[in-house]
Amino acid sequence: MRCATSRSVSVDASRIGLWGVSLGGYYAPRATAFEPRVKACIALSGPYDLAEAWDGLPDLTREAFRVRSHCATQADAKRNAATLSLKGVASRIACPIFIVTGKLDRVIPWQDAERLARDVKGPCELLLVEDGGHVANNRGYRWRLQSADWMAERLGVG
């Protein structure tokens, strides 16, 4: 039997982009704030401050967060959520950022996207999909290609 050989893969450090969706829409901007090699970021329906949003989250969302963050109780999960905030962090984002959210999002308030857009230091574009739900999945045609093109332009590809 012949084993597969690994190939060396090179990464062009001048073309690093981050794209986060839902909770990833929090993590991508946060990572961008502390990683100067990131050249562009897309934040899609992410929370600005999860503790502030916590009580308004659907029960299923809170329970999913509890399970995925390995917390034993909802009280533990809420304490963990309090560690996820872009306060004092968003202003460190210097690279271009494209922020997308649906105004009918029942999970993360659309105002969180506006707050992030106000706080970033670098170039920022905000797309509020008026009739979009969480991640604006019900109106993907209004942001998916635009987001992909935006990222490709910022990274000089395509």
WOMOUR-V878091 format. One line per field, one symbol per residue. phi: phi as a letter, one per 20 degrees, with the letter a starting at -180 (. if undefined). psi: psi as a letter, one per 20 degrees, with the letter a starting at -180 (. if undefined). burial: 1 if it has 9 or more other C-alpha atoms within 8 Angstrom, else 0. Layout:
phi = ???
psi = ???
burial = ???
This chain:
phi = .defeedfdedefececdcdcmfffefffffffdcfffeacdddlefebfffegfeffgffffffgffelefcfffffffgfedbegmdgfefdfgcddcbefdfeddgfffffffgfefeefcccdeegdeefmlffcgfecffffffgfgffemcn
psi = ppqqqqqppqpoiilpqqoqpdhhighghgghhiniipiqqpoolqqgohhhighiqqghggggggghjlqhrhgggghghiinqjpjghiiohrppppprpijpifpphhhgggghhiqhappppooogkqbpjkhilhiihghgggggggghikr.
burial = 00000000000000111111111111111101100001111111111111101100100011101110001001011111110111001111111111111111111111011111100111110111101111110010001000100111111000
